[in-house]
Amino acid sequence: MNNNVFRNLSYGVYIVACKINGKYTGCTVNSIMQITSSPAIIALSVNHSNYTHTCLEETKRFAVSILSEESNPISIGTFGFRSGRDCNKFENIPYDIIDDLPVIKDACGYLICEIKEKLETHTHSVFIAEVKNGDLLNNKTPMTYSYYHNVIKGKSPKAAPTYIEE
Ligand SMILES: Cc1cc2nc3c(=O)[nH]c(=O)nc-3n(C[C@H](O)[C@H](O)[C@H](O)COP(=O)(O)O)c2cc1C
């Protein structure tokens, strides 16, 4: 199989965030898709080894910050290449609290979600979640995963479902 064919699937770039034991944490993801519109349901794939996985299982709630082409790429690195087990990822990242969850200030939109179901694969859980709230924050262009790779020249770590060994 030519693994490069997976590069032709399209995604956005998001920060998924939770609140656990009074603290905020989360991680960068690309693997979000809308499943139904009424009720609004999305799916999200998270690696078993991510601290965010533990937090999602425990709290069953998360916020999705939809990054734009003008969002600071430092957020992608902070949330995508470090673990909330070892650091406070929100320490230097501006955010607002919406429905008791953190939303990145320079995102172009957000979703507030409640987990309803979980499907298992060998390495990742697919969380099925109902969108309880959401809004646009500005009119900036949402960042695509291909913009992240081709314009920002960003990489993806092994935990990302789309990881391809170089
Ligand atoms: C662009 C990008 C996309 C990513 N997509 C996902 C994803 O969809 N699912 C996932 O589990 N990890 C994904 N990751 C990896 C996690 O963000 C990374 O493993 C993070 O360090 C986990 O942090 P945590 O241990 O605090 O949860 C992605 C990382 C990057 C940079």
The ligand as a MOL file (V3000), in Angstrom:
LIG
                    3D

  0  0  0     0  0            999 V3000
M  V30 BEGIN CTAB
M  V30 COUNTS 31 33 0 0 0
M  V30 BEGIN ATOM
M  V30 1 C -1.0220 18.5470 14.1010 0
M  V30 2 C -1.2310 17.5000 15.1750 0
M  V30 3 C -2.3440 16.6900 15.1260 0
M  V30 4 C -2.5750 15.7270 16.1260 0
M  V30 5 N -3.7030 14.9670 16.0590 0
M  V30 6 C -3.9610 14.0740 17.0610 0
M  V30 7 C -5.1970 13.3650 17.0780 0
M  V30 8 O -6.0650 13.5440 16.2440 0
M  V30 9 N -5.3760 12.4580 18.0800 0
M  V30 10 C -4.4410 12.2290 19.0580 0
M  V30 11 O -4.6570 11.3830 19.9340 0
M  V30 12 N -3.2620 12.9240 19.0650 0
M  V30 13 C -3.0240 13.8420 18.1050 0
M  V30 14 N -1.8590 14.5730 18.1220 0
M  V30 15 C -0.8560 14.2730 19.1690 0
M  V30 16 C -1.1560 14.8800 20.5470 0
M  V30 17 O -1.4900 16.2450 20.4440 0
M  V30 18 C 0.1160 14.7030 21.4070 0
M  V30 19 O 0.3780 13.3180 21.5870 0
M  V30 20 C 0.0670 15.4280 22.7560 0
M  V30 21 O 1.3880 15.5850 23.2480 0
M  V30 22 C -0.7660 14.6910 23.8070 0
M  V30 23 O -0.7390 15.4530 24.9930 0
M  V30 24 P -1.3800 14.9280 26.3650 0
M  V30 25 O -0.5270 13.7820 26.8550 0
M  V30 26 O -1.3180 16.1220 27.2720 0
M  V30 27 O -2.7780 14.4960 26.0700 0
M  V30 28 C -1.6280 15.5590 17.1640 0
M  V30 29 C -0.5100 16.4000 17.2340 0
M  V30 30 C -0.2920 17.3630 16.2350 0
M  V30 31 C 0.9100 18.2580 16.3250 0
M  V30 END ATOM
M  V30 BEGIN BOND
M  V30 1 1 1 2
M  V30 2 1 2 3
M  V30 3 2 2 30
M  V30 4 2 3 4
M  V30 5 1 4 5
M  V30 6 1 4 28
M  V30 7 2 5 6
M  V30 8 1 6 7
M  V30 9 1 6 13
M  V30 10 2 7 8
M  V30 11 1 7 9
M  V30 12 1 9 10
M  V30 13 2 10 11
M  V30 14 1 10 12
M  V30 15 2 12 13
M  V30 16 1 13 14
M  V30 17 1 14 15
M  V30 18 1 14 28
M  V30 19 1 15 16
M  V30 20 1 16 17
M  V30 21 1 16 18
M  V30 22 1 18 19
M  V30 23 1 18 20
M  V30 24 1 20 21
M  V30 25 1 20 22
M  V30 26 1 22 23
M  V30 27 1 23 24
M  V30 28 2 24 25
M  V30 29 1 24 26
M  V30 30 1 24 27
M  V30 31 2 28 29
M  V30 32 1 29 30
M  V30 33 1 30 31
M  V30 END BOND
M  V30 END CTAB
M  END
